[in-house]
Amino acid sequence: MTLQKADNIEIFEKMPIGRAVRTMAIPTVISQLIVLIYSIADTLFIGRTNNPYMVAGASLILPVFNIAVPLAGLAGVGGGALVSRLLGQKREDEVKKVYSFCVYLSGLIAALFSLGVLIFMRPLMGLLGATEQTRGFAMSYSFCVIVCGGIPTVLSNTFANLLRSVGESKRAGLGITLGGIINIILDPIFMFVLMPDGMEIVGAGVATCLSNFITCGYFIALLIRLKKAGSPLALCSPLQLPEKRSLLSIFAVGVPSALTTLLFDLDYIVIDRLMSGHNDIALAAVGIVLKVERLPLNIGVGICHGMMPIIAYTYSTKNYERMKGVKRYALRLGLICAAVSIVLYELFAGQIMRIFISDAQTVMLGTRFLRIRVLATPLMFLSFFHVYLFSGLGEGRYSLLLGVSRWLVLNIPMLYILNYFIGMYGLVISQSAADFLTVILSVIVYRFYSKRHKLT
């Protein structure tokens, strides 16, 4: 066993629980925040034009662009959870086959996604609720970040998930962070130097596309280097398929993970679609809020990403006491971060909105929206936490149950109901109402599972 591999196994087996979770989670949280920052940077720089229609156009595309994450999760989360369990079983030959299959699958899905957006661009704009004022901006932005940049975006996220599964959380986080920093540097150059007035949104899209290509290149170079050092993440022929049970496990965990994240983005699409029925100013305001609220959410997701490989490894080795300790520590850490975010957003909502845009009406609506939406943060974390927990255990059916219940049964129907009875503020409070019920269901399901499998 190489020194590098021994260090990674120590994280899973011997390192104190709090330190192990932090070692895995902190680089992931940082990378999640950088991803959010460069996503926000586009909105921030576009907002400097003080054109709410341009802001609204970019906001319409955000949920579609974010579909890259669940597409990567299909192979990355499903394959990553399995890789961690296979490492616990000392089956490195199967790890290589699983890794290779996930990379090839991810690339194929990404290509189909980009092609689909290109072919159905115009009907997609109508589905998203684009108006005459926002359609051109939305189409320009989507062509750059999805049609041209979809493949490297999906592959980068897949590589990051697979690297975390073998304990390489720092290198995975560094790659995503690198892309975010490059994007932030390129944004103002392309928007305000290279592009003429009125084309700033194209500059933002080109900057995002280029940064994702650079990130993908970093991961490819890193994985080649790790392969030479003896890492189990070594690409083999696409004809060398994993075992049938491995394939079933990838999809059993990957599909629920992808569907859950996809439904999360579908929720954002529905919010944008319904909010556009009120007015474009409200759409611009909620577009900013939906990005800002992802700060604490991305921290929570980063904690879950860091927790999941350790849960998977300890579960496969039947070290249930360590597994439960990891779960408790990650849960406390996420709830503390959520509580801090509520305090900060309630105090500084107005100032945060004015960072993005100076239009008085947009700031006023956004301030109200943000103070309401942030109250759902701990509930949103708890909902995602249980989905990732079951993914680590290899129990995709429970992840699927919770994900579908949260979005299709509770959240999306509630959006339509509350919009009908309350209006645009109903769209804003729907998250808290739906996630309160989701958390109750999640706790019940996990307790049932724990008793059945004697994990309590």
C-alpha positions as CSV (number, residue, x, y, z in Angstrom):
1,M,0.0,0.0,0.0
2,T,1.4,3.4,-0.9
3,L,1.8,6.1,1.7
4,Q,-0.9,8.2,0.0
5,K,-3.4,5.3,0.1
6,A,-2.5,4.6,3.8
7,D,-3.2,8.2,4.7
8,N,-6.6,8.1,3.0
9,I,-7.6,4.8,4.8
10,E,-6.6,6.4,8.1
11,I,-9.3,9.1,7.5
12,F,-11.9,6.3,7.2
13,E,-10.7,4.0,10.0
14,K,-8.6,5.6,12.7
15,M,-8.7,9.4,12.6
16,P,-10.8,11.0,15.4
17,I,-14.4,11.4,14.2
18,G,-14.5,15.2,14.4
19,R,-11.2,15.6,12.6
20,A,-12.1,13.0,10.0
21,V,-15.4,14.7,9.1
22,R,-13.7,18.1,9.0
23,T,-10.8,16.7,6.8
24,M,-13.4,15.5,4.3
25,A,-15.9,18.2,4.6
26,I,-13.9,21.5,4.8
27,P,-12.4,21.2,1.3
28,T,-15.8,20.2,-0.1
29,V,-17.5,23.1,1.7
30,I,-14.9,25.6,0.4
31,S,-15.3,24.3,-3.2
32,Q,-19.1,24.5,-2.8
33,L,-18.8,28.1,-1.6
34,I,-16.5,29.0,-4.5
35,V,-18.9,27.4,-7.0
36,L,-21.7,29.5,-5.4
37,I,-19.5,32.6,-5.4
38,Y,-18.7,32.3,-9.1
39,S,-22.4,31.7,-9.8
40,I,-23.3,34.7,-7.7
41,A,-20.4,36.7,-9.4
42,D,-22.2,36.4,-12.8
43,T,-25.4,37.8,-11.2
44,L,-23.3,40.4,-9.3
45,F,-21.5,41.6,-12.4
46,I,-24.7,41.5,-14.5
47,G,-26.4,43.5,-11.8
48,R,-23.8,46.2,-12.2
49,T,-25.5,47.0,-15.5
50,N,-28.6,47.9,-13.4
51,N,-30.7,46.1,-16.0
52,P,-33.3,43.9,-14.2
53,Y,-34.2,42.2,-17.4
54,M,-30.6,41.0,-17.9
55,V,-30.6,39.8,-14.3
56,A,-33.9,38.0,-14.8
57,G,-32.6,36.3,-18.0
58,A,-29.6,34.9,-16.2
59,S,-31.8,33.8,-13.3
60,L,-34.1,31.9,-15.6
61,I,-31.1,29.8,-16.8
62,L,-29.7,29.1,-13.3
63,P,-31.9,26.1,-12.6
64,V,-31.2,24.5,-16.0
65,F,-27.5,25.0,-15.6
66,N,-27.7,23.5,-12.2
67,I,-29.0,20.3,-13.8
68,A,-25.3,19.5,-14.4
69,V,-25.0,18.7,-10.7
70,P,-27.6,15.9,-10.7
71,L,-26.3,14.6,-14.0
72,A,-22.9,14.3,-12.4
73,G,-24.5,12.8,-9.3
74,L,-26.0,9.9,-11.3
75,A,-22.5,8.6,-11.9
76,G,-20.5,10.5,-9.3
77,V,-22.6,10.0,-6.2
78,G,-23.8,6.5,-7.1
79,G,-20.4,5.4,-8.1
80,G,-18.6,7.3,-5.4
81,A,-20.6,5.7,-2.6
82,L,-20.0,2.2,-4.1
83,V,-16.2,2.9,-4.5
84,S,-16.0,3.8,-0.7
85,R,-17.8,0.5,0.2
86,L,-15.6,-1.5,-2.2
87,L,-12.4,0.0,-0.6
88,G,-13.7,-1.1,2.8
89,Q,-14.0,-4.6,1.2
90,K,-10.5,-4.4,-0.3
91,R,-11.8,-4.9,-3.8
92,E,-9.6,-2.5,-5.8
93,D,-9.9,-4.3,-9.2
94,E,-13.7,-3.7,-9.0
95,V,-13.1,-0.1,-8.0
96,K,-11.2,0.6,-11.3
97,K,-14.1,-0.9,-13.3
98,V,-16.7,1.1,-11.4
99,Y,-14.7,4.3,-11.8
100,S,-14.2,3.9,-15.5
101,F,-17.9,3.1,-16.1
102,C,-18.9,6.2,-14.2
103,V,-16.6,8.5,-16.2
104,Y,-17.8,7.1,-19.6
105,L,-21.5,7.3,-18.4
106,S,-21.0,10.9,-17.2
107,G,-19.5,12.0,-20.5
108,L,-22.3,10.5,-22.5
109,I,-25.1,12.0,-20.4
110,A,-23.4,15.4,-20.5
111,A,-23.2,15.3,-24.3
112,L,-26.9,14.4,-24.6
113,F,-27.9,17.1,-22.2
114,S,-26.0,19.8,-24.1
115,L,-27.4,18.6,-27.4
116,G,-30.9,18.5,-26.1
117,V,-30.7,22.1,-24.8
118,L,-29.4,23.3,-28.2
119,I,-32.2,21.5,-30.2
120,F,-35.0,22.6,-27.9
121,M,-33.7,26.0,-26.9
122,R,-36.8,28.1,-28.0
123,P,-39.5,25.9,-26.4
124,L,-37.3,25.7,-23.3
125,M,-37.4,29.5,-23.0
126,G,-41.2,29.4,-23.2
127,L,-41.3,26.7,-20.5
128,L,-39.1,28.8,-18.2
129,G,-41.4,31.8,-18.6
130,A,-39.1,34.1,-20.6
131,T,-40.7,37.3,-21.8
132,E,-39.8,39.4,-24.8
133,Q,-37.5,41.5,-22.5
134,T,-35.7,38.5,-21.0
135,R,-35.7,35.8,-23.8
136,G,-32.6,37.0,-25.8
137,F,-30.5,37.4,-22.6
138,A,-31.5,33.9,-21.4
139,M,-30.8,32.2,-24.8
140,S,-27.3,33.8,-25.1
141,Y,-26.4,32.8,-21.6
142,S,-27.6,29.2,-21.9
143,F,-25.8,28.7,-25.2
144,C,-22.5,29.6,-23.5
145,V,-22.8,27.8,-20.2
146,I,-24.9,24.8,-21.2
147,V,-24.5,24.0,-24.9
148,C,-20.8,24.8,-25.0
149,G,-19.8,24.2,-21.4
150,G,-22.1,21.4,-20.3
151,I,-19.7,18.5,-20.8
152,P,-16.7,19.9,-18.8
153,T,-19.1,21.0,-16.1
154,V,-20.7,17.5,-15.6
155,L,-17.3,15.7,-15.9
156,S,-15.7,18.0,-13.3
157,N,-18.4,17.4,-10.8
158,T,-18.2,13.6,-11.4
159,F,-14.4,13.6,-11.0
160,A,-14.7,15.5,-7.7
161,N,-17.3,13.0,-6.3
162,L,-15.1,10.1,-7.3
163,L,-12.0,11.6,-5.8
164,R,-13.8,12.2,-2.5
165,S,-14.8,8.6,-2.4
166,V,-11.1,7.5,-2.0
167,G,-10.3,10.2,0.6
168,E,-9.0,12.8,-1.9
169,S,-11.3,15.5,-0.6
170,K,-8.6,18.2,-0.6
171,R,-7.6,17.7,-4.3
172,A,-11.3,17.5,-5.3
173,G,-12.0,20.7,-3.5
174,L,-8.9,22.4,-5.0
175,G,-10.1,21.6,-8.5
176,I,-13.5,23.1,-8.1
177,T,-12.1,26.1,-6.2
178,L,-9.6,26.7,-9.0
179,G,-12.4,26.9,-11.6
180,G,-14.4,29.3,-9.4
181,I,-11.5,31.7,-8.9
182,I,-10.7,31.7,-12.7
183,N,-14.3,32.4,-13.4
184,I,-14.4,35.4,-11.0
185,I,-11.2,36.8,-12.7
186,L,-12.5,36.3,-16.2
187,D,-16.0,37.7,-15.6
188,P,-15.2,41.4,-15.5
189,I,-12.6,41.0,-18.3
190,F,-15.1,39.4,-20.8
191,M,-18.1,41.4,-19.6
192,F,-16.8,45.0,-19.4
193,V,-13.5,44.9,-21.5
194,L,-14.0,42.5,-24.4
195,M,-17.7,42.7,-24.9
196,P,-19.6,45.8,-26.1
197,D,-22.4,47.4,-24.1
198,G,-25.5,45.3,-24.0
199,M,-23.5,42.0,-24.4
200,E,-22.4,41.7,-20.8
201,I,-24.4,38.5,-20.3
202,V,-22.5,36.8,-23.2
203,G,-19.2,37.8,-21.5
204,A,-20.4,36.2,-18.3
205,G,-21.4,33.0,-20.1
206,V,-18.0,32.8,-22.0
207,A,-16.1,33.3,-18.7
208,T,-18.1,30.5,-17.1
209,C,-17.6,28.1,-20.0
210,L,-13.8,28.7,-20.1
211,S,-13.4,28.2,-16.4
212,N,-15.2,24.9,-16.6
213,F,-12.9,23.6,-19.4
214,I,-9.9,24.6,-17.3
215,T,-11.3,22.8,-14.2
216,C,-12.0,19.7,-16.2
217,G,-8.4,19.8,-17.6
218,Y,-7.1,20.0,-14.0
219,F,-9.0,16.9,-13.0
220,I,-7.8,14.9,-16.0
221,A,-4.2,15.8,-15.3
222,L,-4.6,15.0,-11.6
223,L,-6.2,11.6,-12.2
224,I,-3.4,10.6,-14.7
225,R,-0.9,11.5,-12.0
226,L,-2.7,9.6,-9.3
227,K,-2.9,6.6,-11.6
228,K,0.9,6.5,-11.9
229,A,1.1,6.7,-8.1
230,G,-1.0,3.6,-7.7
231,S,-4.5,5.1,-7.1
232,P,-7.4,2.7,-7.6
233,L,-9.0,5.4,-9.7
234,A,-7.4,4.2,-13.0
235,L,-9.3,4.4,-16.3
236,C,-9.7,1.1,-18.1
237,S,-11.4,0.1,-21.3
238,P,-15.2,0.8,-21.6
239,L,-15.6,-2.9,-22.5
240,Q,-14.4,-3.9,-18.9
241,L,-17.8,-3.5,-17.2
242,P,-18.3,-3.8,-13.5
243,E,-20.2,-6.8,-12.0
244,K,-23.9,-6.8,-12.4
245,R,-24.5,-6.1,-8.7
246,S,-22.1,-3.1,-8.9
247,L,-24.0,-1.7,-11.9
248,L,-27.3,-2.1,-10.0
249,S,-25.7,-0.4,-6.9
250,I,-24.5,2.6,-9.0
251,F,-28.0,3.2,-10.4
252,A,-29.8,2.3,-7.1
253,V,-28.0,5.2,-5.4
254,G,-27.2,7.4,-8.4
255,V,-30.7,7.7,-9.8
256,P,-32.3,8.8,-6.5
257,S,-29.5,11.2,-5.8
258,A,-29.8,12.7,-9.3
259,L,-33.5,12.8,-9.2
260,T,-33.5,14.5,-5.8
261,T,-31.2,17.2,-7.0
262,L,-33.0,17.5,-10.3
263,L,-36.3,18.0,-8.5
264,F,-34.6,20.7,-6.4
265,D,-33.8,22.5,-9.5
266,L,-37.2,21.9,-11.0
267,D,-38.6,23.6,-7.9
268,Y,-36.5,26.7,-8.8
269,I,-37.8,26.5,-12.4
270,V,-41.4,26.4,-11.1
271,I,-40.7,29.4,-8.8
272,D,-39.3,31.4,-11.7
273,R,-42.2,30.4,-13.9
274,L,-44.8,31.4,-11.4
275,M,-43.0,34.5,-10.3
276,S,-42.7,35.7,-13.9
277,G,-46.5,35.7,-13.9
278,H,-46.4,38.5,-11.4
279,N,-43.8,40.8,-12.9
280,D,-40.2,40.9,-14.1
281,I,-39.1,42.9,-11.1
282,A,-40.3,40.2,-8.7
283,L,-38.5,37.6,-10.9
284,A,-35.2,39.5,-10.8
285,A,-35.6,39.8,-7.0
286,V,-36.3,36.2,-6.4
287,G,-33.5,35.2,-8.8
288,I,-31.0,37.0,-6.6
289,V,-32.6,35.5,-3.4
290,L,-32.4,32.0,-4.8
291,K,-28.7,32.4,-5.4
292,V,-28.0,34.0,-2.0
293,E,-29.9,31.4,-0.1
294,R,-27.6,28.7,-1.5
295,L,-24.7,29.9,0.6
296,P,-25.8,28.1,3.8
297,L,-27.3,25.3,1.7
298,N,-24.0,24.7,-0.2
299,I,-22.2,24.6,3.2
300,G,-24.7,21.9,4.3
301,V,-24.3,20.0,1.1
302,G,-20.5,20.2,1.4
303,I,-20.8,18.7,4.9
304,C,-23.0,15.9,3.5
305,H,-20.6,15.2,0.7
306,G,-17.7,15.0,3.2
307,M,-19.7,12.7,5.5
308,M,-21.0,10.3,2.9
309,P,-17.7,8.4,2.0
310,I,-17.0,7.8,5.7
311,I,-20.5,6.5,6.3
312,A,-20.2,4.2,3.3
313,Y,-16.8,2.9,4.3
314,T,-17.6,2.3,8.0
315,Y,-20.9,0.7,7.1
316,S,-19.2,-1.7,4.7
317,T,-16.7,-2.7,7.5
318,K,-19.6,-3.0,10.1
319,N,-18.0,-0.3,12.3
320,Y,-21.4,1.0,13.3
321,E,-20.3,3.0,16.4
322,R,-17.9,5.1,14.3
323,M,-20.6,5.4,11.6
324,K,-23.1,6.8,14.1
325,G,-20.5,9.1,15.6
326,V,-19.8,10.6,12.1
327,K,-23.6,11.0,11.5
328,R,-24.1,12.9,14.8
329,Y,-21.1,15.2,14.3
330,A,-22.1,16.1,10.7
331,L,-25.6,16.7,11.8
332,R,-24.6,19.1,14.6
333,L,-22.2,20.9,12.4
334,G,-24.8,21.5,9.6
335,L,-27.4,22.8,12.1
336,I,-25.0,25.2,13.7
337,C,-24.2,26.7,10.2
338,A,-27.9,26.9,9.4
339,A,-28.6,28.8,12.6
340,V,-25.8,31.3,12.0
341,S,-27.1,32.0,8.5
342,I,-30.6,32.8,9.8
343,V,-29.2,35.4,12.1
344,L,-26.9,37.0,9.5
345,Y,-29.5,37.1,6.7
346,E,-32.2,38.5,9.0
347,L,-29.9,41.3,10.0
348,F,-28.3,42.2,6.7
349,A,-30.9,41.2,4.0
350,G,-31.2,44.7,2.6
351,Q,-27.4,45.3,2.4
352,I,-27.0,41.9,0.7
353,M,-29.6,42.8,-2.0
354,R,-27.9,46.2,-2.6
355,I,-24.7,44.4,-3.4
356,F,-26.3,42.9,-6.5
357,I,-28.5,45.7,-7.8
358,S,-29.4,49.3,-6.9
359,D,-32.9,49.3,-8.3
360,A,-35.1,50.3,-5.3
361,Q,-38.1,48.1,-6.1
362,T,-36.0,45.0,-6.7
363,V,-34.1,45.6,-3.4
364,M,-37.3,46.1,-1.4
365,L,-38.9,42.9,-2.7
366,G,-35.7,40.9,-2.5
367,T,-35.1,41.9,1.2
368,R,-38.6,40.7,2.1
369,F,-38.2,37.5,0.2
370,L,-34.7,36.7,1.7
371,R,-35.9,37.2,5.3
372,I,-38.7,34.7,4.7
373,R,-36.7,32.1,2.7
374,V,-33.8,31.9,5.1
375,L,-36.1,30.5,7.8
376,A,-36.2,27.2,5.9
377,T,-32.4,26.7,6.0
378,P,-32.2,24.2,8.9
379,L,-35.1,22.2,7.4
380,M,-33.5,22.1,4.0
381,F,-30.3,20.8,5.5
382,L,-32.1,18.1,7.4
383,S,-33.9,17.0,4.3
384,F,-30.6,16.8,2.2
385,F,-28.8,15.2,5.2
386,H,-31.1,12.1,5.3
387,V,-30.9,11.7,1.5
388,Y,-27.1,11.6,1.6
389,L,-27.1,9.4,4.7
390,F,-29.1,6.7,2.9
391,S,-26.9,7.1,-0.2
392,G,-23.9,6.4,1.9
393,L,-25.6,3.3,3.2
394,G,-26.3,2.2,-0.3
395,E,-30.1,2.4,0.2
396,G,-31.2,4.3,-2.9
397,R,-34.8,3.3,-2.5
398,Y,-35.0,5.3,0.8
399,S,-33.3,8.3,-0.8
400,L,-35.7,8.1,-3.7
401,L,-38.7,7.9,-1.3
402,L,-37.6,11.0,0.6
403,G,-36.6,13.0,-2.6
404,V,-39.8,12.3,-4.4
405,S,-41.9,12.9,-1.3
406,R,-40.2,16.2,-0.7
407,W,-40.5,17.7,-4.1
408,L,-43.3,16.0,-6.1
409,V,-45.6,15.3,-3.3
410,L,-45.1,18.3,-1.0
411,N,-43.0,21.2,-2.4
412,I,-44.1,21.7,-6.0
413,P,-47.8,21.2,-5.4
414,M,-47.5,23.6,-2.4
415,L,-46.0,26.2,-4.7
416,Y,-49.1,26.2,-6.9
417,I,-51.5,26.1,-4.0
418,L,-49.8,29.0,-2.0
419,N,-49.3,31.1,-5.2
420,Y,-53.0,30.7,-5.9
421,F,-54.2,31.8,-2.4
422,I,-51.4,34.2,-1.3
423,G,-49.6,35.3,-4.5
424,M,-45.9,35.8,-4.9
425,Y,-45.3,35.7,-1.1
426,G,-46.8,32.2,-1.1
427,L,-44.0,31.1,-3.4
428,V,-41.5,32.4,-0.9
429,I,-42.9,30.6,2.2
430,S,-43.6,27.3,0.4
431,Q,-40.1,26.0,1.2
432,S,-40.5,26.2,5.0
433,A,-43.9,24.5,4.9
434,A,-42.9,21.7,2.6
435,D,-39.6,20.9,4.4
436,F,-41.2,20.9,7.8
437,L,-43.3,17.9,6.7
438,T,-40.3,16.4,4.8
439,V,-38.1,16.4,8.0
440,I,-40.9,14.6,10.0
441,L,-41.0,11.9,7.3
442,S,-37.2,11.6,7.1
443,V,-36.9,11.1,10.8
444,I,-39.6,8.4,10.8
445,V,-38.1,6.6,7.8
446,Y,-34.5,6.6,9.3
447,R,-35.7,5.3,12.7
448,F,-37.6,2.5,11.0
449,Y,-34.5,1.7,9.0
450,S,-32.2,1.8,12.1
451,K,-34.4,-0.5,14.1
452,R,-34.8,-2.9,11.2
453,H,-31.0,-3.1,10.6
454,K,-30.1,-2.8,14.3
455,L,-28.1,0.4,13.9
456,T,-29.6,2.1,17.0
